[in-house]
């Protein structure tokens, strides 16, 4: 409830709302960001905004073809507002769709998604130990498909700028992400790389330097994993941890961070230089 929040907590939630309203206005299908927005409104006891956001979440599920998830979201609203005419009309439309189409659809062939970090209790994890470099799923194949097969850059430029660090060797500092190296070598500006990633993945863009990073949370994750893969857990909302990245297909990073928390990890694309600067500030 809002009455139990400190002024600083209220300010942080207000900042979260401002940030994620911008994200969800530009990417209305980003149901993960909508869930964060809904949680923030709930903590501030803004009931009307909670319900409106729930409707937006359900609409996002419908647009993505995930009709069963949309039904569950709408039914949650009806538990509190059983006579809501918009929700009842939406459920009737879903019923009509369900009679003509499969309940769930898969992403289109030109969309590539990150395999999420394992959630505690969801799947058994692999045995502890360092994977051989050849076994590392660090996003190379997905990034090559995006940048080379789409003819954004040449195969030679990709191989020149991509490197896979040895997980058995301490990184000794933050390793710059691939899209920053592309920019440093004058091959492709960062803004164009980010546009490619945003257009071809389902990950939202977030201006990290506009966000108040939870450094205590960041430092609760393994320093070497964050530095090696250039990823930064920067905030927590309920049972989710928000993570900044410039390579949303790095399954190894997702695995290593997932082993350090029982919370779900939600990934956001951020400018690589902002990411590097904040990582260096957190892990001095």
N, C-alpha and C positions, 0 to 999 in steps of 0.2 A: 504494500500500500504506500501511497505517496507520503502519508504522514510519518512513516518510519524512516524515510530517506533523509540523509544529511544534505545540506546545501551543495556540497561538492558532488554527491551522487546524482542529485537532481540536475546539476549543470552538465554532468557527463552524459546523462540520458537525453537531455535536450540536444546536446551536440550529436549524439548518435542518431536521433530522429532527423535532425537537419541533414546530416550526411546521407542517410539511407532513403530519405524521401527523394533526394536528388537522384540517387542510384536507381530507385524503382520507377521514377518517372521516365527515365531514359531507357530502362530495361524492364518493362512491366511483366515479363515472364520470369523474372528472377525471384522465384518463390522463396529461396533461402534468405535473401535480403528482406523480403516481405515478412518472413517469420521473425527476423531480428527486430524489424520495425514494430511488429505486433507485440513482441515481448517488452520493448521499451515503453510503448503506450500503456501496456498493462501495469508495469511497475509504477507509472505515474497516475494510475487510476483513471485514465482517460477512456472510459468505456465506449463512447461513441466511435472514437478513432480505432479502438481494438476491433469492433464489429466491422467497420468499413474496411480495415486491413484484412480481416478474415475473408471478406467477400472478394477482395483483390487477389488473395492467395488462391481461392477457389477458381476464380476466372483464369488465373495463370495456369492452373492445372488443366482446365478445360482446353485452353489454347494449345497446350502441349499434348493433348490427347490422353491425359491421365485422368480419366473420368471417375474411376473409383476413389481416387484421392480427393477429387473435387466434391464428390458426394459426402465423404466423411467430413470435410471442412464445412460444407453447408449444413450438415446435420448437427454439427457442434453449435452453429449459430442458432438453429431452431430449438436447441435445448434451453436457450436463454430467451429467445424471442420467437415463440412458436407461430406467431401470426405474421411474421415478416413476409410481405407479398413478393418482394424481389427475390428472396431465397426460394420461395415455393415455385415461382415462375422459372427460376434457373434450374431447379431440380426437374421440372417437367421437360425443359429443353434437353437436359442431359438424358433423361429416359428415352426421349425421341431419338437422340444420337446413338444411344446404346443399342437400340433396336436395329440400327443400320451399319454400325461400325464396331470393330473390336474395342474392348474396354481400354486397353493400353496400347500405345504405339512406341516405337523406338525412335531415337534421334535420326535425322536425315543423314544420308551418306557423307555430306560435306561438313558435318559437325563432329568434332572429336572431343571426348570428355576424359577428364582425369578419373581414374579409379580412386574412390575415396579412401581415406585412411581407415584402417580397421577400427571398429567400435567394440569396446570391451563387451564380451558376452555374445557378440554377433558371429564371429568366426574364430576358429583356433588359429593362433599365430604360428609362424614357422619357428623352429628352434633358434635359440640365441646363437649369435656368431656372425662374423663378417662374411658377406657374400663376395664371391669372386667378381672382379670387375666386369667380366663378360655377362654376368647374370643381372647386372644392375639395370633396372627400368627407370632411367633418369629422364625420360621424355625425348630422347634423341630421335627415335623413329617418328613420333608424332610431329615434332618440330621440323624434321627434315621434310616430311610430307607437306606441311604447311608452307614452308619457305622455298623449298627446291622444286617439288612437283607442281606447285602453283606458279613457278617461274618468277618468284619475287627476288630470289638471289640464285647464283649458280651453285652447283655442287661443290666446286672448288672453294668458293667463299664460305660455304657452310662448314666444310672440313677444316678450313683455316681457323675459324672462330669457335668451333665447338670443342670442348674438352670435358672429359669425364674424370673427376678426381678419384684417387684411390681411397676407399673408405677406411683402410687400415692405417692411413697416414693422417695425423692431425693437420688441418688446413693452415694453421698459423695465421689466421685472419679471415676476413670475408672474401670469398671468391666471387668476382663480378659475374653476373648472369650473361648468358649468350647474347641477348639483344643489346646489352650495353657494349659488349665487345664488338658487335657489328657496327655500332655507332662510332666507337673509338677508332676503328679502322677505316671509317669513311665509306662503309659499304651500304648501310641503310640507317636512316635516322630513327631514333627511338620512337617518335610519335607514329611513324609508319609501321614499325614492328608491333606496337601496341594495338594499332587498328587491325592488323592482320589477326592478332590473337583474340581480340574482342569479337571480331566478325565471325571467326571460325570456331570459337568455343562458347560455352554457356557461362563463362565467368564474367562477373561484373568488374568494372574498373573503379578504383577508389583512390583519390588523391591522399596518399598516406600522410604527407606533411600537414594536412588540415585536421588530422585526427590526434587526440590526446592518447598516446600509447601507454598502456599499462606495463611499465617496466618490470614490476615484480612478477607479473604473469610471464612476460617474455623470458625472464631469467630462470623461471621454473622449468624451462625446456633445455635440452642438451645444447650447450654452447657450440660444440663441434658440428652437430647436425645443422644447426641454424647457419653457421658460417660456411660450411662446405656447400650447402645447397642454396644459400642465399634466400632463406625463408624466415619470416618473423611472426610468431604469434603475438598479436597486439591488443586483443581485448577479449573479454568473455561475456556472453549473454546467456543466462540460464545454463543449459547443459551443452552449449556450443562455444568453441574457441575460434575466433576469427584469425586467419593467417594470411599474411601478405606474401606474394610471390611474383616473379617475373617469368616463371616457367610453370604453367598450370598443369602440365602433363607429367611432372616428376613424381612417379609412384614411390620411388625409394625415399624421397623426402617425406611423403605422406606416411609411409610405413614407420620411419624412424620417429617422427613426431607422434604418431598414433600410439607407439609403445610407451610414450611418456605421459599419457593422459587417458582418462576414461571418457572424456567428453568428445563429442562429434567435432570434427574440424571442418570449417567453412573457408574456402579459399577465395582470395580477391587479387586481381591483377593490379599492380601499382607501378609507378615510374621506377626504373631500376636504380637510378642515382639516389632517390629518396629512400629506397629500401636499403641500399648499401650504407648510406649515412646513418640511418637509424640503427642498423645492426651494429655499426661501430660504436655508437653512443651507448647502446644497451650492454654490449660485451666489450668493455674497455679493458 
